[in-house]
Amino acid sequence: MGIPREQGLDNTHKLLSEGFHYIPDRRRKFQSDIFQTRLLGQKVICIGGEEASSVFYDQEKFKRKGAAPNRIKESLFGKGGVQGLDGVAHKHRKQLFMSLMTPDRLSELRKITRKQWQIAIDNWQKKQKMSLFHESEKLMCRIACEWAGVPLFASELNLRTRDLAAMIDAFGAVGPRHWKGRIARNRSEKWARHLIREVRDGTRNPDEDTACYAMAWHRDLNGKLLDLQIAAVELLNILRPITAIGRYVTFGAMAMHEFPETKAKLQTGDDEDSRMFVQEVRRYYPFGPFLGARVRNNFKWNGHHFKKGTLVLLDVYGTNHDLDLWENPEMFSPERFREWKGSPFNFIPQGGGDYDMGHRCAGEWVTIDVMKVSLEYLAKQIDYQMPNQNLDYSMVRIPTLPRSRFMINQVAGK
């Protein structure tokens, strides 16, 4: 059985001009969860849906090494980090991250998040007008550093936030945004290397259950300490994703504004209502359009042949909005998660599959916990006004966010 093919010598320009809709639109056009195209001069297979997701996360069939372009490593991920590892090396490194996700550490994270939100609210009440998006990123940067055992002086808050945010914003970018992300990564890695070096030479002593300590003293499969540069990359792999939660917080505020009945329920509801709201924000709003991997060995799936070395893209946004998986997927409805069974392959805003052994994001619990606390503060602990602004967001810009960056004023604590 042949794989449906998109015509054209190279369709990169179509991907750049269509963004999040590129893969889902062609899945609908071909009436298929698989199609072939050409991107950046190479043959690429695009897949989507629950069954496709389960195949994509089969480590006997796919590998991550060589999947991410250098431009992504040089801005978003860094080189040598856990995202690009496979097999035993990946499992060993992944346990470094999973060791930080204990109930006690997550409880501490929630405590830090509440404290930092209270500090932020006190500061916001003094501002005449502000961008919730930019203020949320600064707030998340403070939370990330405190939880990770990383010192952050008030004088460097803006620089560290800007750099971590620039790395995130460089994903899917070309031109100035990409170069800004690369410069930010180089500066951040230098900072992180200095921190790791201080821990190793004894001039800095973070708590033993923090990421800063764990990255400094982790030993790889060969029994040696991580290379200083790789330890720095992995420390940033804690700080950067938590800072990125600022985007989810902004979209959570968008949801409260666009669907006020859900905000009312969040204000009067219980922990389950909060959990459902957070999950629906993660499903409904665009964050990452797709993920990539390369075929490890030749295999056949649903009559289609996958050749070793082929780049395969998994449709993340389309799977989270798949008509076969979600009833009325274009409707914002937190209630859909009340009876959701928790499949690791049909809801994949931060990847799918297994946490411990696979490539599903180890920080997903961190995202959910920080979002819950943050959106409860927005709904229950403060009042604010919204001046007239353009809240549209582009489905071409990757990653996207409201054009106005969600401006608010007259912030008052309750």
C-alpha positions as CSV (number, residue, x, y, z in Angstrom):
1,M,0.0,0.0,0.0
2,G,1.5,3.3,-1.0
3,I,1.8,6.3,1.3
4,P,-0.1,9.4,0.1
5,R,2.3,12.0,-1.2
6,E,2.3,15.7,-1.3
7,Q,3.5,17.1,-4.6
8,G,6.4,19.5,-4.9
9,L,10.2,19.4,-4.9
10,D,10.3,20.9,-1.4
11,N,7.4,22.0,0.8
12,T,9.3,23.8,3.5
13,H,7.8,27.1,2.5
14,K,4.3,25.6,2.9
15,L,5.2,24.4,6.4
16,L,6.5,27.8,7.4
17,S,3.4,29.6,5.9
18,E,0.8,27.2,7.4
19,G,2.4,26.4,10.8
20,F,0.3,24.3,13.2
21,H,-2.2,23.5,10.4
22,Y,0.3,22.0,8.0
23,I,0.1,18.4,9.0
24,P,-3.6,18.3,10.2
25,D,-4.8,19.8,7.0
26,R,-3.1,17.2,4.9
27,R,-4.3,14.4,7.0
28,R,-7.8,15.6,6.3
29,K,-7.0,16.1,2.6
30,F,-5.6,12.7,2.1
31,Q,-8.1,11.1,4.6
32,S,-5.1,9.3,6.1
33,D,-3.1,9.4,9.3
34,I,0.1,9.2,7.2
35,F,1.5,11.0,4.2
36,Q,4.8,11.8,2.7
37,T,6.3,15.1,1.8
38,R,9.7,16.8,1.4
39,L,11.1,19.3,3.9
40,L,14.5,20.9,4.0
41,G,15.6,18.8,1.0
42,Q,14.7,15.4,2.5
43,K,11.9,12.9,2.4
44,V,9.7,13.2,5.5
45,I,6.8,11.0,6.7
46,C,4.1,12.8,8.7
47,I,1.8,10.7,11.0
48,G,-0.9,11.5,13.5
49,G,-3.5,10.0,15.8
50,E,-3.5,7.6,18.7
51,E,-2.2,4.5,16.9
52,A,0.4,6.5,15.1
53,S,1.6,8.0,18.4
54,S,1.9,4.6,20.0
55,V,4.1,3.5,17.0
56,F,6.2,6.7,17.2
57,Y,7.1,6.0,20.8
58,D,8.2,2.4,20.1
59,Q,11.9,2.6,20.8
60,E,12.5,-0.5,18.8
61,K,11.2,1.4,15.7
62,F,12.4,5.0,16.3
63,K,15.4,6.9,17.6
64,R,15.8,10.5,18.5
65,K,19.5,10.8,17.5
66,G,19.7,12.9,14.4
67,A,16.1,13.9,14.4
68,A,16.4,17.5,15.7
69,P,18.1,19.9,13.3
70,N,21.2,21.6,14.5
71,R,19.4,24.9,14.5
72,I,17.0,23.5,17.2
73,K,19.9,22.2,19.3
74,E,21.7,25.5,19.0
75,S,18.7,27.4,20.4
76,L,16.1,25.3,22.1
77,F,17.5,22.0,23.4
78,G,21.3,22.4,23.5
79,K,23.7,19.7,22.3
80,G,24.2,16.5,24.2
81,G,21.0,16.7,26.3
82,V,18.5,14.0,27.1
83,Q,16.2,14.8,24.2
84,G,18.7,13.4,21.7
85,L,19.7,10.2,23.5
86,D,18.5,6.7,22.8
87,G,18.5,3.2,24.3
88,V,20.3,2.6,27.6
89,A,22.0,6.0,27.6
90,H,18.6,7.7,27.4
91,K,17.0,5.5,30.1
92,H,19.9,6.3,32.4
93,R,19.9,10.0,31.8
94,K,16.1,10.1,32.0
95,Q,16.2,8.7,35.5
96,L,18.3,11.7,36.5
97,F,15.2,13.9,35.7
98,M,12.7,11.4,37.1
99,S,14.6,11.4,40.4
100,L,13.6,15.1,40.8
101,M,9.9,14.3,40.4
102,T,9.2,12.8,43.8
103,P,6.1,13.7,45.8
104,D,8.2,15.7,48.3
105,R,9.9,17.7,45.5
106,L,6.6,18.4,43.8
107,S,5.1,19.5,47.1
108,E,8.0,21.9,47.5
109,L,7.5,23.2,44.0
110,R,3.8,24.0,44.8
111,K,4.9,25.7,48.0
112,I,7.5,27.8,46.1
113,T,4.9,28.6,43.4
114,R,2.4,29.9,45.9
115,K,5.0,32.0,47.6
116,Q,6.3,33.5,44.4
117,W,2.8,34.3,43.2
118,Q,2.1,36.2,46.4
119,I,5.3,38.3,45.9
120,A,4.3,38.9,42.3
121,I,0.8,40.1,43.2
122,D,2.2,42.5,45.7
123,N,4.5,44.0,42.9
124,W,1.8,44.0,40.2
125,Q,-0.5,46.1,42.3
126,K,2.0,48.9,42.0
127,K,2.1,48.8,38.2
128,Q,-0.3,50.9,36.1
129,K,-0.2,48.5,33.2
130,M,1.6,45.3,32.4
131,S,1.9,42.3,30.1
132,L,0.7,39.2,31.9
133,F,2.8,37.1,29.5
134,H,6.1,38.8,30.3
135,E,5.4,39.0,34.0
136,S,4.5,35.3,34.0
137,E,7.7,34.4,32.4
138,K,9.7,36.3,35.1
139,L,7.6,34.7,37.7
140,M,8.2,31.2,36.3
141,C,12.0,32.0,36.0
142,R,12.0,32.8,39.8
143,I,10.1,29.6,40.6
144,A,12.4,27.5,38.4
145,C,15.6,28.8,39.9
146,E,14.4,28.5,43.5
147,W,13.2,25.0,43.0
148,A,16.4,23.9,41.2
149,G,18.7,25.4,43.8
150,V,20.0,28.0,41.4
151,P,20.9,31.4,42.8
152,L,19.0,34.3,41.1
153,F,19.8,37.9,42.2
154,A,17.2,40.6,41.6
155,S,19.6,42.4,39.3
156,E,19.9,39.5,36.9
157,L,16.2,38.4,36.8
158,N,15.4,40.2,33.6
159,L,18.5,38.9,31.8
160,R,18.0,35.3,32.8
161,T,14.3,35.5,32.0
162,R,14.9,37.1,28.6
163,D,17.5,34.4,27.7
164,L,15.4,31.5,28.7
165,A,12.4,33.0,26.9
166,A,14.5,33.6,23.8
167,M,15.5,30.0,23.6
168,I,11.8,29.0,23.8
169,D,10.8,31.6,21.2
170,A,13.5,30.4,18.8
171,F,11.7,27.1,18.2
172,G,10.3,27.3,14.7
173,A,11.9,30.7,14.1
174,V,14.0,31.9,11.2
175,G,16.1,35.1,11.1
176,P,16.4,37.4,14.1
177,R,14.3,35.3,16.5
178,H,16.5,32.3,15.8
179,W,19.8,34.2,16.2
180,K,18.5,35.8,19.4
181,G,17.8,32.3,20.8
182,R,21.3,31.1,19.8
183,I,23.0,34.0,21.5
184,A,20.8,33.5,24.6
185,R,21.7,29.8,24.7
186,N,25.4,30.5,24.5
187,R,25.2,33.1,27.4
188,S,23.0,30.8,29.5
189,E,25.2,27.8,29.0
190,K,28.2,29.9,30.2
191,W,26.2,30.9,33.3
192,A,25.1,27.3,34.0
193,R,28.7,25.9,33.5
194,H,29.9,28.4,36.1
195,L,27.2,27.2,38.5
196,I,28.1,23.6,38.0
197,R,31.8,24.3,38.4
198,E,31.1,26.1,41.7
199,V,29.2,23.1,43.0
200,R,31.9,20.7,42.1
201,D,34.7,22.8,43.6
202,G,32.7,23.3,46.9
203,T,32.1,27.1,46.7
204,R,28.4,26.5,46.2
205,N,26.4,24.0,48.2
206,P,22.8,23.5,46.9
207,D,20.5,21.1,48.7
208,E,21.1,17.5,47.7
209,D,17.5,17.1,46.4
210,T,17.7,19.9,43.9
211,A,18.4,19.9,40.2
212,C,21.6,22.0,40.5
213,Y,23.1,19.4,42.9
214,A,21.8,16.4,40.8
215,M,23.2,17.7,37.5
216,A,26.6,18.6,39.1
217,W,27.1,15.1,40.6
218,H,25.3,12.8,38.1
219,R,27.5,10.0,36.7
220,D,26.8,8.6,33.3
221,L,27.0,4.9,32.3
222,N,30.8,5.1,32.2
223,G,30.8,6.0,35.9
224,K,32.2,9.5,35.2
225,L,30.7,12.8,36.1
226,L,28.8,14.4,33.2
227,D,30.9,16.6,31.0
228,L,30.7,20.2,32.4
229,Q,29.0,21.4,29.2
230,I,26.4,18.6,29.2
231,A,25.7,19.1,32.9
232,A,25.0,22.8,32.0
233,V,22.7,21.8,29.2
234,E,20.7,19.5,31.5
235,L,20.4,22.1,34.2
236,L,18.9,24.5,31.6
237,N,16.6,21.6,30.6
238,I,15.0,22.1,34.0
239,L,15.0,25.9,34.0
240,R,13.8,26.5,30.4
241,P,10.7,24.3,30.4
242,I,9.5,25.8,33.7
243,T,9.9,29.3,32.3
244,A,7.9,28.2,29.3
245,I,4.9,27.6,31.6
246,G,4.4,31.3,31.4
247,R,2.9,30.7,27.9
248,Y,0.4,28.2,29.4
249,V,-0.5,30.7,32.2
250,T,-1.2,33.3,29.5
251,F,-3.4,31.0,27.5
252,G,-5.1,30.0,30.8
253,A,-6.0,33.6,31.3
254,M,-7.1,33.7,27.7
255,A,-9.5,30.8,28.4
256,M,-10.9,32.6,31.5
257,H,-11.5,35.6,29.3
258,E,-12.9,33.8,26.3
259,F,-15.0,31.3,28.3
260,P,-16.0,33.1,31.5
261,E,-18.3,30.3,32.6
262,T,-15.2,28.1,33.0
263,K,-13.5,30.8,35.2
264,A,-16.6,30.9,37.4
265,K,-16.4,27.1,37.8
266,L,-12.7,27.4,38.6
267,Q,-13.4,30.0,41.2
268,T,-16.0,27.9,43.0
269,G,-14.9,24.4,42.1
270,D,-12.6,21.9,43.7
271,D,-9.2,20.4,42.8
272,E,-10.8,18.2,40.1
273,D,-12.2,21.3,38.4
274,S,-8.8,22.9,38.5
275,R,-7.1,19.8,37.1
276,M,-9.7,19.5,34.2
277,F,-9.3,23.2,33.4
278,V,-5.5,22.9,33.2
279,Q,-5.6,19.8,31.0
280,E,-8.1,21.5,28.6
281,V,-5.8,24.6,28.3
282,R,-2.9,22.3,27.4
283,R,-5.1,20.4,24.8
284,Y,-6.9,23.4,23.3
285,Y,-4.3,26.1,22.8
286,P,-1.3,25.6,20.4
287,F,2.1,25.1,22.0
288,G,4.2,22.6,19.9
289,P,3.0,21.6,16.4
290,F,4.9,18.3,16.0
291,L,7.8,16.2,17.2
292,G,10.5,14.4,15.2
293,A,12.3,11.0,15.2
294,R,14.2,8.8,12.8
295,V,13.4,5.3,11.8
296,R,15.8,3.0,13.7
297,N,15.3,-0.1,11.6
298,N,13.1,-1.0,8.5
299,F,9.6,-1.9,9.6
300,K,6.1,-2.0,8.3
301,W,3.0,-0.4,9.9
302,N,-0.6,-0.7,8.5
303,G,0.8,-1.8,5.2
304,H,3.2,1.1,4.9
305,H,7.0,0.6,4.8
306,F,9.3,2.8,6.9
307,K,12.9,2.8,5.8
308,K,15.8,3.1,8.2
309,G,17.0,6.7,8.7
310,T,13.8,8.3,7.4
311,L,12.6,11.4,9.4
312,V,9.1,11.1,10.8
313,L,7.1,13.9,12.3
314,L,4.3,13.2,14.8
315,D,1.3,15.6,14.6
316,V,1.0,16.8,18.2
317,Y,-1.4,19.7,17.6
318,G,-3.6,17.6,15.2
319,T,-3.7,14.6,17.6
320,N,-4.9,16.9,20.4
321,H,-7.6,18.1,18.1
322,D,-8.5,14.8,16.3
323,L,-12.2,14.3,15.6
324,D,-11.7,10.5,16.0
325,L,-10.3,11.1,19.6
326,W,-12.1,14.1,20.9
327,E,-15.8,15.1,20.8
328,N,-16.1,18.6,19.4
329,P,-12.3,19.2,19.6
330,E,-12.6,22.9,18.6
331,M,-14.7,23.6,21.7
332,F,-13.1,24.5,25.0
333,S,-14.6,22.0,27.4
334,P,-12.7,21.1,30.6
335,E,-15.5,18.6,31.4
336,R,-14.2,16.2,28.7
337,F,-11.4,15.3,31.1
338,R,-13.7,14.1,33.9
339,E,-14.0,10.7,32.3
340,W,-10.7,10.7,30.4
341,K,-8.8,7.5,30.9
342,G,-5.4,8.9,30.7
343,S,-4.1,7.4,27.5
344,P,-0.4,8.1,26.9
345,F,-1.0,8.4,23.2
346,N,-4.1,10.4,22.5
347,F,-3.3,13.5,24.6
348,I,0.3,14.5,23.9
349,P,0.9,18.3,24.5
350,Q,4.3,17.4,25.9
351,G,4.9,14.2,24.0
352,G,3.5,10.7,24.6
353,G,4.5,7.3,25.8
354,D,6.1,6.2,29.0
355,Y,7.6,8.7,31.6
356,D,10.3,6.5,33.0
357,M,11.6,4.7,30.0
358,G,10.4,6.7,27.0
359,H,10.6,10.2,25.7
360,R,7.5,11.7,27.3
361,C,8.5,14.9,29.0
362,A,9.7,14.3,32.6
363,G,8.5,17.7,33.6
364,E,4.8,17.2,32.7
365,W,3.9,16.8,36.4
366,V,5.8,20.1,37.0
367,T,3.8,21.8,34.3
368,I,0.4,20.6,35.6
369,D,1.2,21.4,39.3
370,V,2.6,24.9,38.5
371,M,-0.3,25.6,36.2
372,K,-2.9,24.6,38.8
373,V,-1.5,26.8,41.4
374,S,-1.0,29.7,39.0
375,L,-4.4,29.6,37.4
376,E,-6.1,29.3,40.8
377,Y,-4.3,32.5,41.8
378,L,-5.4,34.3,38.7
379,A,-9.0,33.1,39.2
380,K,-9.3,33.4,42.9
381,Q,-6.7,35.7,44.4
382,I,-6.6,38.8,42.2
383,D,-8.9,41.1,40.3
384,Y,-7.7,42.9,37.2
385,Q,-9.0,44.9,34.2
386,M,-8.1,44.3,30.6
387,P,-7.7,47.4,28.3
388,N,-8.7,47.1,24.7
389,Q,-6.2,44.9,22.8
390,N,-5.7,42.4,20.1
391,L,-5.9,38.9,21.7
392,D,-5.6,37.0,18.4
393,Y,-2.8,34.6,18.1
394,S,-1.1,33.3,14.9
395,M,-1.3,29.7,13.9
396,V,1.8,30.3,11.8
397,R,4.1,31.6,14.4
398,I,5.8,28.8,16.3
399,P,5.6,29.0,19.2
400,T,2.6,31.3,19.3
401,L,1.1,33.7,21.8
402,P,-1.5,36.5,21.9
403,R,-0.4,39.4,19.8
404,S,-0.9,41.9,22.7
405,R,0.9,39.6,25.1
406,F,-2.2,39.9,27.3
407,M,-2.2,43.3,28.9
408,I,-3.8,43.9,32.2
409,N,-4.1,46.8,34.6
410,Q,-5.7,47.8,38.0
411,V,-4.4,44.6,39.6
412,A,-5.8,44.2,43.1
413,G,-5.4,41.3,45.6
414,K,-8.5,39.8,47.1
